[in-house]
Amino acid sequence: MPREKKRHTACLVVSLAANLAVGCTNHASSVDYTYPDTLCDQAIPQELYTPLFPPGKSVEQTSSIHTLIGFCSVRVDGDIVILSQADGGTYEEQYPGMGVGEGGALADGLRVEGEFDAWVWPGSAMATTPCTVPGTLKDFTLVIDAKYPKDPEESERVLAELIQPYMQAAVARAPCEEHQEP
């Protein structure tokens, strides 16, 4: 093989290898970050929320859910993968005419048994409970939307296991008269 052709072939191989390496770094195939100790400031077992996290190199959590009302977002490699909103009111008051998740309507969600009224859809879960805070609230609703897991059935399963403990952690921090220890 002539010297010029060898050099051209070597450059092509090096160029392809570099392009493949760049492509692979943009789409991580493993979790190269430490999972947060809490999910949106809610202390729940980590194994309940780690399936919501995709492969990546970095995670950033921004939360303003301190007692009852607030918003939280979780980003992996800069992409939002989890959104959660806590608000006073019932589902009907907070989301009139709107759907949640891919299911669209409350009736399309799968009911999740437990202490709180809760439903799950692929990519979303919602729980609501009476929550009297004199002069402020009478109900409390918590919604979590997650891009992962991508499989709709797996997403529903993971979110169904998460929503009751997630709501319990939120309510435990709240000044709801109904949920205070005597």
PyRosetta script that sets phi, psi and omega in degrees:
from pyrosetta import init, pose_from_sequence

init()
pose = pose_from_sequence("MPREKKRHTACLVVSLAANLAVGCTNHASSVDYTYPDTLCDQAIPQELYTPLFPPGKSVEQTSSIHTLIGFCSVRVDGDIVILSQADGGTYEEQYPGMGVGEGGALADGLRVEGEFDAWVWPGSAMATTPCTVPGTLKDFTLVIDAKYPKDPEESERVLAELIQPYMQAAVARAPCEEHQEP")
pose.set_psi(1, 131.8)
pose.set_omega(1, 179.7)
pose.set_phi(2, -63.2)
pose.set_psi(2, 152.4)
pose.set_omega(2, -176.4)
pose.set_phi(3, -58.1)
pose.set_psi(3, -40.9)
pose.set_omega(3, -179.1)
pose.set_phi(4, -62.8)
pose.set_psi(4, -41.4)
pose.set_omega(4, -179.1)
pose.set_phi(5, -68.4)
pose.set_psi(5, -38.9)
pose.set_omega(5, 177.7)
pose.set_phi(6, -61.7)
pose.set_psi(6, -44.0)
pose.set_omega(6, -179.3)
pose.set_phi(7, -64.5)
pose.set_psi(7, -40.4)
pose.set_omega(7, 178.6)
pose.set_phi(8, -63.8)
pose.set_psi(8, -44.1)
pose.set_omega(8, 179.2)
pose.set_phi(9, -64.0)
pose.set_psi(9, -42.3)
pose.set_omega(9, 179.2)
pose.set_phi(10, -63.3)
pose.set_psi(10, -41.6)
pose.set_omega(10, 178.6)
pose.set_phi(11, -64.3)
pose.set_psi(11, -40.1)
pose.set_omega(11, 178.9)
pose.set_phi(12, -63.1)
pose.set_psi(12, -44.4)
pose.set_omega(12, 179.4)
pose.set_phi(13, -63.1)
pose.set_psi(13, -45.3)
pose.set_omega(13, 179.4)
pose.set_phi(14, -63.3)
pose.set_psi(14, -41.2)
pose.set_omega(14, 179.3)
pose.set_phi(15, -63.5)
pose.set_psi(15, -44.9)
pose.set_omega(15, 177.9)
pose.set_phi(16, -63.2)
pose.set_psi(16, -42.7)
pose.set_omega(16, 179.3)
pose.set_phi(17, -62.8)
pose.set_psi(17, -41.0)
pose.set_omega(17, 179.1)
pose.set_phi(18, -65.2)
pose.set_psi(18, -42.7)
pose.set_omega(18, 178.3)
pose.set_phi(19, -63.8)
pose.set_psi(19, -40.8)
pose.set_omega(19, 177.9)
pose.set_phi(20, -64.6)
pose.set_psi(20, -40.4)
pose.set_omega(20, 179.4)
pose.set_phi(21, -63.7)
pose.set_psi(21, -42.5)
pose.set_omega(21, 178.0)
pose.set_phi(22, -64.6)
pose.set_psi(22, -43.6)
pose.set_omega(22, 178.6)
pose.set_phi(23, -60.7)
pose.set_psi(23, -39.4)
pose.set_omega(23, -179.3)
pose.set_phi(24, -70.2)
pose.set_psi(24, -34.8)
pose.set_omega(24, -179.1)
pose.set_phi(25, -72.1)
pose.set_psi(25, -24.2)
pose.set_omega(25, 179.0)
pose.set_phi(26, -77.4)
pose.set_psi(26, -18.7)
pose.set_omega(26, -178.3)
pose.set_phi(27, -131.2)
pose.set_psi(27, 83.2)
pose.set_omega(27, -177.3)
pose.set_phi(28, -61.6)
pose.set_psi(28, 145.0)
pose.set_omega(28, 179.7)
pose.set_phi(29, -108.8)
pose.set_psi(29, 2.2)
pose.set_omega(29, 178.2)
pose.set_phi(30, -139.2)
pose.set_psi(30, 163.1)
pose.set_omega(30, 177.3)
pose.set_phi(31, -86.7)
pose.set_psi(31, 107.9)
pose.set_omega(31, -178.8)
pose.set_phi(32, -107.1)
pose.set_psi(32, 26.6)
pose.set_omega(32, 178.2)
pose.set_phi(33, -132.3)
pose.set_psi(33, 166.8)
pose.set_omega(33, 177.3)
pose.set_phi(34, -91.8)
pose.set_psi(34, 130.6)
pose.set_omega(34, 177.2)
pose.set_phi(35, -62.0)
pose.set_psi(35, 145.2)
pose.set_omega(35, 176.6)
pose.set_phi(36, -62.6)
pose.set_psi(36, 151.0)
pose.set_omega(36, 178.6)
pose.set_phi(37, -69.5)
pose.set_psi(37, -26.5)
pose.set_omega(37, 177.8)
pose.set_phi(38, -132.0)
pose.set_psi(38, 162.5)
pose.set_omega(38, 173.2)
pose.set_phi(39, -108.2)
pose.set_psi(39, 111.0)
pose.set_omega(39, -180.0)
pose.set_phi(40, 53.7)
pose.set_psi(40, 45.5)
pose.set_omega(40, 178.6)
pose.set_phi(41, 67.9)
pose.set_psi(41, 9.8)
pose.set_omega(41, 179.2)
pose.set_phi(42, -101.4)
pose.set_psi(42, 121.6)
pose.set_omega(42, -178.5)
pose.set_phi(43, -81.8)
pose.set_psi(43, 99.2)
pose.set_omega(43, 177.0)
pose.set_phi(44, -132.7)
pose.set_psi(44, 161.4)
pose.set_omega(44, 180.0)
pose.set_phi(45, -56.8)
pose.set_psi(45, 130.1)
pose.set_omega(45, -176.4)
pose.set_phi(46, -57.1)
pose.set_psi(46, -35.0)
pose.set_omega(46, -177.7)
pose.set_phi(47, -64.6)
pose.set_psi(47, -16.9)
pose.set_omega(47, 178.0)
pose.set_phi(48, -76.6)
pose.set_psi(48, -29.7)
pose.set_omega(48, -176.7)
pose.set_phi(49, -110.5)
pose.set_psi(49, -11.8)
pose.set_omega(49, 179.2)
pose.set_phi(50, -61.2)
pose.set_psi(50, -30.2)
pose.set_omega(50, 177.2)
pose.set_phi(51, -65.2)
pose.set_psi(51, -13.3)
pose.set_omega(51, 178.5)
pose.set_phi(52, -81.0)
pose.set_psi(52, -10.0)
pose.set_omega(52, -175.7)
pose.set_phi(53, -99.3)
pose.set_psi(53, 126.6)
pose.set_omega(53, 179.3)
pose.set_phi(54, -85.0)
pose.set_psi(54, 172.0)
pose.set_omega(54, 172.5)
pose.set_phi(55, -59.1)
pose.set_psi(55, 151.3)
pose.set_omega(55, 178.1)
pose.set_phi(56, 170.2)
pose.set_psi(56, -178.1)
pose.set_omega(56, -176.9)
pose.set_phi(57, -107.2)
pose.set_psi(57, -27.2)
pose.set_omega(57, -177.5)
pose.set_phi(58, -143.2)
pose.set_psi(58, 152.1)
pose.set_omega(58, 177.6)
pose.set_phi(59, -131.5)
pose.set_psi(59, 140.3)
pose.set_omega(59, 178.0)
pose.set_phi(60, -136.5)
pose.set_psi(60, 130.8)
pose.set_omega(60, -178.5)
pose.set_phi(61, -120.2)
pose.set_psi(61, 127.6)
pose.set_omega(61, 177.7)
pose.set_phi(62, -119.9)
pose.set_psi(62, 121.4)
pose.set_omega(62, -175.1)
pose.set_phi(63, -136.6)
pose.set_psi(63, 137.2)
pose.set_omega(63, 172.0)
pose.set_phi(64, -123.8)
pose.set_psi(64, 19.1)
pose.set_omega(64, 177.2)
pose.set_phi(65, -86.8)
pose.set_psi(65, 98.0)
pose.set_omega(65, -176.7)
pose.set_phi(66, -105.3)
pose.set_psi(66, -41.5)
pose.set_omega(66, 175.3)
pose.set_phi(67, -125.0)
pose.set_psi(67, -79.1)
pose.set_omega(67, -177.6)
pose.set_phi(68, -119.1)
pose.set_psi(68, -36.3)
pose.set_omega(68, -171.7)
pose.set_phi(69, -112.0)
pose.set_psi(69, 132.5)
pose.set_omega(69, 178.3)
pose.set_phi(70, 167.1)
pose.set_psi(70, -173.8)
pose.set_omega(70, -173.1)
pose.set_phi(71, -142.6)
pose.set_psi(71, 146.2)
pose.set_omega(71, 178.8)
pose.set_phi(72, -140.3)
pose.set_psi(72, 140.4)
pose.set_omega(72, 172.4)
pose.set_phi(73, -131.8)
pose.set_psi(73, 145.3)
pose.set_omega(73, 176.6)
pose.set_phi(74, -123.5)
pose.set_psi(74, 128.7)
pose.set_omega(74, 179.7)
pose.set_phi(75, -116.7)
pose.set_psi(75, 140.0)
pose.set_omega(75, 171.2)
pose.set_phi(76, -120.4)
pose.set_psi(76, 123.2)
pose.set_omega(76, -175.8)
pose.set_phi(77, 51.3)
pose.set_psi(77, 36.7)
pose.set_omega(77, 176.2)
pose.set_phi(78, 87.6)
pose.set_psi(78, -12.3)
pose.set_omega(78, -179.7)
pose.set_phi(79, -94.6)
pose.set_psi(79, 132.7)
pose.set_omega(79, 177.2)
pose.set_phi(80, -68.5)
pose.set_psi(80, 125.0)
pose.set_omega(80, 179.5)
pose.set_phi(81, -117.7)
pose.set_psi(81, -20.5)
pose.set_omega(81, 178.7)
pose.set_phi(82, -139.5)
pose.set_psi(82, 133.0)
pose.set_omega(82, 171.6)
pose.set_phi(83, -127.2)
pose.set_psi(83, 138.5)
pose.set_omega(83, 177.1)
pose.set_phi(84, -139.0)
pose.set_psi(84, 140.8)
pose.set_omega(84, 178.7)
pose.set_phi(85, -132.3)
pose.set_psi(85, 133.8)
pose.set_omega(85, 175.8)
pose.set_phi(86, -118.0)
pose.set_psi(86, 133.9)
pose.set_omega(86, -177.2)
pose.set_phi(87, -153.9)
pose.set_psi(87, 156.6)
pose.set_omega(87, 175.0)
pose.set_phi(88, -76.2)
pose.set_psi(88, 144.9)
pose.set_omega(88, 178.4)
pose.set_phi(89, 113.0)
pose.set_psi(89, 170.2)
pose.set_omega(89, 178.1)
pose.set_phi(90, -88.9)
pose.set_psi(90, 170.5)
pose.set_omega(90, 177.0)
pose.set_phi(91, -54.6)
pose.set_psi(91, -46.0)
pose.set_omega(91, -176.6)
pose.set_phi(92, -64.0)
pose.set_psi(92, -35.7)
pose.set_omega(92, 178.9)
pose.set_phi(93, -73.4)
pose.set_psi(93, -38.3)
pose.set_omega(93, -175.8)
pose.set_phi(94, -80.1)
pose.set_psi(94, -31.6)
pose.set_omega(94, -173.6)
pose.set_phi(95, -131.3)
pose.set_psi(95, 54.8)
pose.set_omega(95, -178.1)
pose.set_phi(96, -63.7)
pose.set_psi(96, 126.7)
pose.set_omega(96, 177.5)
pose.set_phi(97, 71.5)
pose.set_psi(97, 2.1)
pose.set_omega(97, -178.7)
pose.set_phi(98, -104.2)
pose.set_psi(98, 151.8)
pose.set_omega(98, 174.4)
pose.set_phi(99, -93.8)
pose.set_psi(99, 165.2)
pose.set_omega(99, 174.9)
pose.set_phi(100, -122.3)
pose.set_psi(100, 130.9)
pose.set_omega(100, 180.0)
pose.set_phi(101, 63.5)
pose.set_psi(101, -163.7)
pose.set_omega(101, -179.6)
pose.set_phi(102, -73.5)
pose.set_psi(102, -22.3)
pose.set_omega(102, -177.0)
pose.set_phi(103, -65.2)
pose.set_psi(103, -33.5)
pose.set_omega(103, 175.0)
pose.set_phi(104, 91.0)
pose.set_psi(104, -54.2)
pose.set_omega(104, -175.6)
pose.set_phi(105, -124.8)
pose.set_psi(105, 155.5)
pose.set_omega(105, -179.9)
pose.set_phi(106, -55.6)
pose.set_psi(106, -39.2)
pose.set_omega(106, -179.5)
pose.set_phi(107, -64.5)
pose.set_psi(107, -22.9)
pose.set_omega(107, 180.0)
pose.set_phi(108, -83.1)
pose.set_psi(108, -11.2)
pose.set_omega(108, -179.2)
pose.set_phi(109, -79.7)
pose.set_psi(109, 159.7)
pose.set_omega(109, 174.6)
pose.set_phi(110, -91.1)
pose.set_psi(110, 127.6)
pose.set_omega(110, 179.6)
pose.set_phi(111, -69.5)
pose.set_psi(111, 136.2)
pose.set_omega(111, 178.8)
pose.set_phi(112, -109.7)
pose.set_psi(112, 117.6)
pose.set_omega(112, -179.2)
pose.set_phi(113, -67.7)
pose.set_psi(113, 146.1)
pose.set_omega(113, 177.1)
pose.set_phi(114, 154.3)
pose.set_psi(114, -168.5)
pose.set_omega(114, -176.5)
pose.set_phi(115, -63.3)
pose.set_psi(115, -33.9)
pose.set_omega(115, -174.4)
pose.set_phi(116, -109.5)
pose.set_psi(116, 155.1)
pose.set_omega(116, 171.0)
pose.set_phi(117, -68.9)
pose.set_psi(117, 119.5)
pose.set_omega(117, -175.1)
pose.set_phi(118, -144.8)
pose.set_psi(118, 148.8)
pose.set_omega(118, 178.8)
pose.set_phi(119, -138.9)
pose.set_psi(119, 158.3)
pose.set_omega(119, 179.6)
pose.set_phi(120, -139.1)
pose.set_psi(120, 146.2)
pose.set_omega(120, 175.3)
pose.set_phi(121, -134.6)
pose.set_psi(121, 165.9)
pose.set_omega(121, 172.3)
pose.set_phi(122, -59.6)
pose.set_psi(122, 118.1)
pose.set_omega(122, 177.8)
pose.set_phi(123, 89.9)
pose.set_psi(123, -5.8)
pose.set_omega(123, -177.6)
pose.set_phi(124, -147.4)
pose.set_psi(124, 151.0)
pose.set_omega(124, 171.6)
pose.set_phi(125, -144.2)
pose.set_psi(125, 151.6)
pose.set_omega(125, -178.0)
pose.set_phi(126, -145.6)
pose.set_psi(126, 141.0)
pose.set_omega(126, 174.8)
pose.set_phi(127, -136.3)
pose.set_psi(127, 149.1)
pose.set_omega(127, 178.7)
pose.set_phi(128, -141.9)
pose.set_psi(128, 152.0)
pose.set_omega(128, -179.7)
pose.set_phi(129, -155.9)
pose.set_psi(129, 152.4)
pose.set_omega(129, 170.4)
pose.set_phi(130, -61.1)
pose.set_psi(130, 141.1)
pose.set_omega(130, -179.0)
pose.set_phi(131, -154.6)
pose.set_psi(131, 95.0)
pose.set_omega(131, -179.1)
pose.set_phi(132, -89.5)
pose.set_psi(132, 119.8)
pose.set_omega(132, 170.6)
pose.set_phi(133, -124.6)
pose.set_psi(133, 105.3)
pose.set_omega(133, -172.8)
pose.set_phi(134, -47.0)
pose.set_psi(134, 128.8)
pose.set_omega(134, 178.6)
pose.set_phi(135, 77.6)
pose.set_psi(135, -0.3)
pose.set_omega(135, -175.5)
pose.set_phi(136, -128.1)
pose.set_psi(136, -64.5)
pose.set_omega(136, -172.0)
pose.set_phi(137, -129.0)
pose.set_psi(137, 160.4)
pose.set_omega(137, 169.5)
pose.set_phi(138, -130.2)
pose.set_psi(138, -16.3)
pose.set_omega(138, 178.2)
pose.set_phi(139, -142.8)
pose.set_psi(139, 163.5)
pose.set_omega(139, -179.6)
pose.set_phi(140, -140.4)
pose.set_psi(140, 132.6)
pose.set_omega(140, 179.4)
pose.set_phi(141, -127.5)
pose.set_psi(141, 138.4)
pose.set_omega(141, 179.3)
pose.set_phi(142, -127.8)
pose.set_psi(142, 127.5)
pose.set_omega(142, -179.7)
pose.set_phi(143, -122.5)
pose.set_psi(143, 139.8)
pose.set_omega(143, 173.2)
pose.set_phi(144, -131.9)
pose.set_psi(144, 129.4)
pose.set_omega(144, 176.2)
pose.set_phi(145, -115.5)
pose.set_psi(145, 135.7)
pose.set_omega(145, -177.5)
pose.set_phi(146, -139.9)
pose.set_psi(146, 134.2)
pose.set_omega(146, 178.6)
pose.set_phi(147, -76.7)
pose.set_psi(147, -20.1)
pose.set_omega(147, -177.0)
pose.set_phi(148, -125.7)
pose.set_psi(148, 150.4)
pose.set_omega(148, -5.6)
pose.set_phi(149, -65.4)
pose.set_psi(149, 151.1)
pose.set_omega(149, -177.7)
pose.set_phi(150, -71.7)
pose.set_psi(150, -35.0)
pose.set_omega(150, -179.3)
pose.set_phi(151, -65.7)
pose.set_psi(151, 124.4)
pose.set_omega(151, -176.3)
pose.set_phi(152, -57.0)
pose.set_psi(152, -42.5)
pose.set_omega(152, -179.9)
pose.set_phi(153, -67.8)
pose.set_psi(153, -41.6)
pose.set_omega(153, 177.7)
pose.set_phi(154, -65.2)
pose.set_psi(154, -40.5)
pose.set_omega(154, 177.8)
pose.set_phi(155, -59.6)
pose.set_psi(155, -47.8)
pose.set_omega(155, 178.5)
pose.set_phi(156, -60.9)
pose.set_psi(156, -41.5)
pose.set_omega(156, -179.1)
pose.set_phi(157, -64.0)
pose.set_psi(157, -48.1)
pose.set_omega(157, -178.2)
pose.set_phi(158, -64.0)
pose.set_psi(158, -46.1)
pose.set_omega(158, -178.4)
pose.set_phi(159, -68.8)
pose.set_psi(159, -32.4)
pose.set_omega(159, 176.7)
pose.set_phi(160, -65.4)
pose.set_psi(160, -37.1)
pose.set_omega(160, 177.5)
pose.set_phi(161, -72.2)
pose.set_psi(161, -26.8)
pose.set_omega(161, -175.5)
pose.set_phi(162, -86.2)
pose.set_psi(162, -39.2)
pose.set_omega(162, -164.9)
pose.set_phi(163, -61.9)
pose.set_psi(163, -42.1)
pose.set_omega(163, -178.9)
pose.set_phi(164, -65.9)
pose.set_psi(164, -49.6)
pose.set_omega(164, 177.3)
pose.set_phi(165, -64.2)
pose.set_psi(165, -34.8)
pose.set_omega(165, 178.3)
pose.set_phi(166, -62.9)
pose.set_psi(166, -45.8)
pose.set_omega(166, 178.1)
pose.set_phi(167, -66.0)
pose.set_psi(167, -41.3)
pose.set_omega(167, 178.8)
pose.set_phi(168, -58.3)
pose.set_psi(168, -43.2)
pose.set_omega(168, 179.5)
pose.set_phi(169, -64.9)
pose.set_psi(169, -40.1)
pose.set_omega(169, 179.4)
pose.set_phi(170, -66.7)
pose.set_psi(170, -45.4)
pose.set_omega(170, -178.7)
pose.set_phi(171, -67.2)
pose.set_psi(171, -34.4)
pose.set_omega(171, 179.6)
pose.set_phi(172, -62.2)
pose.set_psi(172, -26.9)
pose.set_omega(172, 179.6)
pose.set_phi(173, -91.0)
pose.set_psi(173, -8.7)
pose.set_omega(173, -173.4)
pose.set_phi(174, -93.1)
pose.set_psi(174, 154.2)
pose.set_omega(174, 179.3)
pose.set_phi(175, -88.2)
pose.set_psi(175, 35.3)
pose.set_omega(175, 179.6)
pose.set_phi(176, -67.1)
pose.set_psi(176, 129.0)
pose.set_omega(176, 178.2)
pose.set_phi(177, -60.9)
pose.set_psi(177, -37.4)
pose.set_omega(177, -176.9)
pose.set_phi(178, -66.4)
pose.set_psi(178, -22.8)
pose.set_omega(178, -172.1)
pose.set_phi(179, -114.4)
pose.set_psi(179, 17.4)
pose.set_omega(179, 178.4)
pose.set_phi(180, -84.9)
pose.set_psi(180, 141.3)
pose.set_omega(180, 175.8)
pose.set_phi(181, -72.3)
pose.set_psi(181, 139.5)
pose.set_omega(181, 179.3)
pose.set_phi(182, -68.0)
pose.dump_pdb("model.pdb")
